[in-house]
Amino acid sequence: MDPRFRGLFNAQITPERYEWYVRELSSRLDCTFEFRLAESPLFLPDDFKRSIVDAAKAIVAQLSAPSRIEQMKRAIPARWDTPGMDALPSFTQVDFAVVRDKNGALVPKLIELQGFPSLTCLQVTQRDAWRDTMRSMDGLDREWSCWFSGLDRDSFIELAKRTITGDHDPAEVILMDIDPPKQKTYPDFAATKLLTGVDAVDPRALTKRGKQLFLGNTRVRRIYNRVVFDELIAKKIEIPFDYREELDVEWAPHPNWYWAWSKYSLPFLDHPSVPRATFVSDLDRVPDDFTARYVLKPLFSFAGGGVNVEPTAADLDAIPAADRHTWCVQEKIEYEPALQAADGGGAKIEIRMMFLRPDDEAKPVLAQNLVRLSRGKMLGVDFNKQFTWVGSSIALSPES
């Protein structure tokens, strides 16, 4: 969006430079990508950067209020209520759409949030690959930052290591997900190994001895938790421990934050960047202009799964009474196609503001970002397969 750099980039990006970027990123991680890599980074203007930073920090501050946390803990199902929940999550994602306000200015608008990890280490490698791609482009050969809170590449990696491994040997820490090589997020798992030394492990490979977990003969002292519960539930996967057990292991993040800080949190927030949201169980009538003005969202799904962008009263009626507290209606957000693509037209932008909190930090630290570009009805990769200038990207600013 920053006009200082957008024109320079669009005039010099070529299919060959884009293909070099994709090959280079894949080569550095020794893997292929199951999701699309966009043809461009996002260049953040200073005024918009200040606005989105302020909004993200304000929203996390509201989420961190103990009274709100107690209310949000109601989202934790008894079947998955894990002992030892910490005061605040070690990973937080706050997702914003780029929209126009009534005065025509570009502003951030909250889409959703998660007390769960994202592509923490991949974004470092993605930033590096874009920096090196732009070294051959006039006016763009400079150091670029995707970080906040005064961080640079080295200090971010140090923060990420502290958050993922705590004070343990990386050999005693695992990144836990179901069948890691088959996950679309595997490139991030490869980047995590590259930057922190932590391996990705399927929970079914673990054994439990008393209250302790082992991978072979190595005791697992800390779990970088990437298991998405809806996948675990939908596939009826059996694992060698029960989340309700008192285990002698540290979690980063603790599993309960998957439920507590989620789309379930949206109705508890009050900020100009937050659209109105209401639990379906709290609706006493169908909202006016329901289909035109609202979306219907399941509270516990990923990658846009189950979101209804043109809901009807019949869709509301179809939700069983026992499940209505797990859905919300949210004010519809009109994305602005604010990134001017070199092939004509614009792309819609979603920016994920990523917070990390090591065990010795009292508050989450705004650390870095992730960007998704779209020309489809929704931002998920599955909704943009037929388009170019869409997919995974990153927001960059010149290093000061």
C-alpha positions in Angstrom: 0.0 0.0 0.0 3.0 2.3 0.4 3.2 4.3 -2.8 7.0 4.9 -2.3 7.6 1.2 -3.1 4.6 -0.2 -4.8 5.3 1.5 -8.2 9.0 0.5 -8.0 8.1 -3.1 -7.3 5.3 -3.5 -9.9 7.5 -2.0 -12.6 10.3 -4.5 -12.0 8.7 -7.7 -10.8 8.8 -10.4 -13.6 7.7 -14.0 -13.8 11.4 -15.0 -13.6 11.9 -13.0 -10.3 8.8 -14.5 -8.8 9.8 -18.0 -9.8 13.3 -17.4 -8.3 11.7 -16.3 -5.0 9.5 -19.4 -4.9 12.4 -21.7 -5.7 14.7 -20.0 -3.2 12.1 -20.2 -0.4 11.5 -23.9 -1.1 15.3 -24.6 -1.4 16.1 -22.9 2.0 13.5 -25.1 3.7 14.0 -28.2 1.6 10.3 -28.6 1.1 7.5 -27.8 -1.3 4.5 -25.6 -0.6 0.9 -26.9 -0.6 -0.4 -23.3 -0.3 0.1 -20.5 -2.8 2.8 -17.9 -2.4 1.7 -14.5 -3.5 3.7 -12.5 -6.1 4.4 -9.6 -3.8 5.0 -8.5 -0.3 2.9 -5.8 1.2 4.6 -2.5 1.8 3.2 -0.9 5.0 2.8 2.9 5.1 3.9 4.5 8.3 0.4 5.9 9.2 -1.4 2.5 8.7 1.4 0.7 10.5 0.8 2.9 13.6 -2.9 2.3 13.4 -2.7 -1.5 13.2 -0.1 -1.7 15.9 -2.2 0.4 18.2 -5.4 -1.6 17.5 -3.6 -5.0 18.0 -2.1 -4.0 21.3 -5.4 -2.5 22.5 -7.3 -5.7 21.6 -4.8 -7.9 23.4 -4.9 -5.7 26.4 -8.7 -6.1 26.6 -8.3 -9.9 26.1 -5.8 -10.0 29.0 -8.2 -8.6 31.6 -8.7 -11.3 34.2 -12.5 -10.7 34.3 -12.8 -11.2 30.6 -10.5 -14.3 30.7 -12.8 -15.9 33.3 -15.8 -15.4 31.0 -13.9 -16.7 28.0 -12.9 -19.9 29.9 -16.5 -21.0 29.5 -15.5 -21.9 25.9 -13.2 -24.7 27.1 -15.0 -28.1 26.7 -14.8 -30.4 29.7 -13.4 -33.1 27.5 -10.4 -31.0 26.6 -9.9 -29.0 29.8 -6.1 -29.4 30.4 -4.6 -28.7 33.9 -2.0 -26.1 34.5 -3.4 -23.2 32.3 -1.1 -20.2 32.5 -2.1 -16.6 33.0 -1.7 -15.6 29.3 -1.0 -17.5 26.1 2.5 -17.8 24.8 1.2 -17.3 21.2 -1.5 -14.9 20.0 -2.7 -14.0 16.5 -4.9 -11.0 15.8 -6.2 -10.9 12.2 -7.3 -7.6 10.5 -8.9 -6.9 7.2 -7.8 -3.7 5.4 -11.0 -1.6 4.8 -11.9 2.0 4.0 -13.6 4.0 6.7 -16.4 6.6 6.1 -13.7 9.2 5.3 -12.1 7.0 2.7 -9.0 6.2 4.8 -7.5 2.7 4.9 -8.0 1.3 8.4 -7.6 -2.2 10.1 -10.8 -4.1 11.0 -10.6 -7.2 13.2 -11.6 -10.5 11.6 -10.7 -13.0 14.2 -8.1 -14.0 16.8 -6.4 -17.1 18.1 -4.5 -18.1 21.3 -2.5 -20.5 19.1 0.7 -20.5 17.0 0.9 -19.4 13.4 3.8 -19.5 10.9 6.2 -18.1 13.5 9.5 -19.3 11.9 8.4 -19.4 8.2 7.9 -15.6 8.2 11.6 -15.1 8.9 12.5 -17.2 5.9 9.9 -15.5 3.8 11.2 -12.1 4.7 14.7 -13.2 3.9 13.7 -14.5 0.5 11.8 -11.3 -0.4 14.8 -9.2 0.7 17.1 -11.2 -1.5 14.7 -11.1 -4.4 14.5 -7.3 -4.2 18.3 -6.9 -4.1 18.3 -6.8 -7.9 15.5 -4.2 -8.1 16.3 -0.5 -8.3 15.2 1.4 -5.2 14.3 -1.7 -3.3 17.8 -3.0 -2.4 17.7 -2.4 1.3 17.1 -4.1 4.6 13.4 -4.9 5.2 11.7 -5.5 8.5 8.6 -7.6 9.2 9.0 -7.1 13.0 7.6 -4.8 15.7 8.5 -3.7 19.3 12.0 -2.7 18.3 12.9 -6.3 17.2 15.2 -7.2 14.3 16.0 -10.6 12.8 18.4 -11.7 15.6 16.3 -10.5 18.5 13.2 -11.9 17.0 14.8 -15.4 16.7 16.0 -15.1 20.3 12.4 -14.3 21.4 11.0 -17.2 19.3 13.5 -19.6 20.8 12.6 -18.5 24.4 8.9 -18.9 23.6 9.2 -22.3 21.9 11.8 -24.0 24.0 11.7 -22.2 27.4 14.9 -23.1 29.2 15.1 -26.6 27.8 17.4 -28.4 25.4 15.7 -28.3 21.9 16.2 -32.1 21.8 13.7 -32.4 24.7 11.1 -30.1 23.1 8.8 -31.2 20.3 6.6 -29.4 17.8 3.5 -31.5 18.1 1.0 -31.9 15.2 -0.8 -34.8 13.5 1.2 -36.4 10.7 3.5 -33.3 10.3 4.8 -34.0 6.8 1.2 -34.0 5.4 0.2 -30.7 7.0 0.0 -27.6 4.8 1.9 -25.8 7.4 4.9 -28.2 7.1 7.1 -25.4 5.6 6.8 -23.6 9.0 7.8 -26.9 10.8 10.9 -27.1 8.5 11.7 -23.4 9.4 11.2 -24.2 13.1 13.8 -27.0 12.9 16.2 -24.7 11.0 15.9 -21.7 13.4 15.4 -23.5 16.8 16.4 -27.1 16.4 13.0 -28.4 17.4 11.6 -31.4 15.5 8.0 -31.9 14.4 6.5 -35.0 16.0 3.1 -36.8 15.7 1.5 -37.3 19.1 1.0 -41.0 18.3 4.8 -41.4 18.3 4.9 -40.6 22.0 4.7 -43.0 24.9 3.5 -42.2 28.5 5.3 -43.5 31.5 3.5 -42.4 34.6 3.1 -38.6 34.3 5.9 -38.2 31.8 6.0 -38.3 28.0 8.8 -39.9 25.9 9.9 -39.9 22.3 11.9 -43.1 22.1 14.1 -42.9 25.2 14.1 -39.1 25.2 11.9 -37.4 27.8 9.7 -34.7 26.3 9.8 -31.7 28.7 8.0 -29.1 26.6 5.4 -29.3 23.8 5.2 -26.5 21.1 1.5 -27.3 20.6 0.3 -27.2 17.0 -2.5 -29.7 17.2 -5.8 -28.3 15.9 -8.6 -29.9 18.0 -11.1 -30.0 15.2 -8.8 -32.2 13.2 -8.1 -34.5 16.2 -11.9 -34.8 16.8 -13.0 -35.1 13.1 -10.5 -37.9 12.4 -11.1 -39.7 15.7 -7.4 -39.9 16.3 -6.3 -41.9 19.4 -3.3 -40.4 21.2 -1.3 -42.0 24.1 -2.5 -39.4 26.8 -5.6 -37.6 27.8 -5.6 -33.8 27.8 -7.3 -33.9 31.2 -4.4 -35.7 32.8 -1.9 -34.1 35.1 1.2 -34.5 33.0 4.7 -33.5 33.9 5.2 -31.5 30.7 5.2 -27.8 29.7 2.9 -26.4 27.0 3.6 -23.6 24.6 0.8 -22.6 24.2 -1.3 -24.3 26.8 -4.1 -26.1 24.9 -6.9 -24.3 26.7 -6.1 -21.0 24.9 -7.2 -22.6 21.7 -10.7 -22.4 23.0 -10.6 -19.3 25.3 -8.9 -16.8 22.9 -10.7 -17.5 19.7 -13.6 -16.3 17.7 -15.5 -17.0 20.9 -13.8 -13.8 22.3 -15.2 -11.4 19.7 -18.4 -10.5 21.5 -16.4 -9.6 24.6 -14.4 -6.9 22.8 -15.2 -3.2 22.5 -12.9 -1.2 20.2 -13.4 0.9 17.0 -11.5 -1.8 15.0 -13.8 -4.6 16.2 -17.0 -5.3 14.3 -20.1 -6.1 16.3 -20.5 -9.8 17.1 -23.1 -11.7 19.0 -23.4 -15.4 20.0 -26.3 -17.0 18.1 -27.5 -18.3 21.5 -28.0 -14.6 22.6 -30.0 -13.6 19.6 -33.7 -12.8 20.3 -34.5 -12.3 16.6 -33.0 -12.4 13.2 -31.0 -9.1 12.7 -32.3 -6.6 10.1 -30.8 -7.1 6.6 -29.2 -10.3 7.9 -27.9 -11.6 4.6 -26.5 -8.3 3.4 -25.0 -7.1 6.7 -23.7 -10.2 8.6 -21.7 -13.4 8.3 -22.4 -16.5 10.3 -19.3 -18.1 11.8 -18.5 -21.3 13.7 -16.4 -20.4 16.7 -13.9 -23.2 16.5 -12.7 -23.8 12.9 -9.6 -22.8 10.9 -8.9 -21.5 7.4 -12.5 -20.2 6.8 -14.1 -23.6 7.4 -17.9 -23.3 7.9 -18.1 -19.5 7.5 -21.3 -18.5 5.7 -20.9 -15.1 4.0 -24.6 -14.9 2.8 -26.6 -16.4 5.8 -30.3 -16.6 5.9 -32.9 -17.0 8.7 -33.2 -20.7 7.7 -29.4 -21.1 8.3 -29.9 -19.8 11.8 -32.8 -22.0 12.4 -30.8 -25.1 11.3 -28.3 -24.7 14.1 -29.4 -27.0 17.0 -30.2 -25.3 20.3 -27.4 -27.2 22.0 -24.9 -25.8 19.5 -26.0 -22.2 19.2 -23.4 -21.0 21.7 -20.7 -22.2 19.4 -21.7 -19.9 16.5 -21.7 -16.1 16.2 -23.1 -13.6 13.8 -20.7 -10.8 13.0 -21.1 -7.6 11.2 -19.9 -8.0 7.6 -16.7 -6.4 6.6 -16.0 -5.1 3.1 -12.4 -5.7 2.2 -10.8 -3.0 0.1 -8.7 -4.3 -2.8 -5.9 -2.0 -1.7 -2.9 -3.8 -3.0 -2.4 -2.7 -6.6 -1.4 -5.8 -8.6 1.0 -5.5 -11.5 -1.3 -7.5 -13.7 -4.2 -5.0 -13.2 -6.8 -4.6 -10.5 -6.4 -5.0 -6.8 -6.0 -7.6 -4.1 -7.7 -7.7 -0.8 -5.5 -7.8 2.3 -5.6 -9.6 5.6 -2.8 -8.9 8.1 -2.1 -11.2 11.0 -0.4 -9.4 13.9 1.6 -12.1 15.8 2.4 -11.9 19.5 4.8 -14.1 21.5 5.2 -14.4 25.2 8.1 -16.4 26.7 7.5 -17.8 30.2 9.5 -15.0 31.8 7.5 -12.2 30.1 4.4 -10.8 31.9 2.7 -9.7 28.7 2.5 -10.8 25.0 5.0 -9.0 22.8 3.9 -7.8 19.4 6.6 -9.4 17.3 5.9 -9.9 13.6 3.2 -10.3 10.9 1.8 -12.5 8.2 -0.2 -11.4 5.2 -2.8 -13.1 3.0 -3.9 -11.7 -0.3 -7.2 -12.5 -2.0 -9.4 -11.9 -5.0 -12.0 -14.4 -4.0 -15.0 -14.1 -1.7 -12.9 -15.2 1.3 -9.3 -15.1 2.3 -8.5 -18.8 2.7 -6.2 -20.5 0.2 -9.0 -22.8 -0.9 -11.1 -19.8 -2.1 -8.4 -18.3 -4.3 -7.0 -21.2 -6.3 -7.9 -19.7 -9.7 -6.3 -16.3 -9.1 -2.8 -14.8 -9.3 -1.4 -12.2 -6.9 -3.1 -14.1 -4.1 -1.9 -16.3 -1.2 0.7 -16.2 1.5 2.8 -13.0 1.9 4.3 -10.7 4.5 4.2 -7.0 5.3 7.5 -5.1 5.1 8.8 -1.7 6.1 12.3 -0.3 5.6 14.5 -1.0 8.6 15.1 2.3 10.6 
